[in-house]
Amino acid sequence: MKVESLNFFDKVYQVARLIPYGRVTSYGAIATFLGAARSARMVGYAMNGSVSKDVPAHRVVNRKGLLTGKQHFEGTSLMQQLLESEGIVVIDNQIKDFEKLFWDPLKEL
């Protein structure tokens, strides 16, 4: 994947678009893949601004599988609904079987 000429947010969007349907990743996993391991919060900021960019931001959660970005989606439960529409079970704002569904770009790209 060629990402050298893109700004950081665009690199984040490019990686996020590769998350397979029915899988999730974390802000930190994307940051680490991009060589910026301490920039998980910046990945979160990128996801907040991705609404109109055809990015599956609902598939990016925190390192424990919590839907920490849900307030940035229209409506209070849209993020959960999008995940559930892909067959992902969410209980109390946390992804069930997070480890099994976790997609690590370092290992899979």
Secondary structure, DSSP 8 states (H G I E B T S, - for coil): ---TTS-HHHHHHHHHTTS-TT-BEEHHHHHHHTT-TT-HHHHHHHHHT-TTTT--GGGEE-TTSB-TTGGGSSSTTHHHHHHHHTT--EETTEETTHHHHB--HHHH-
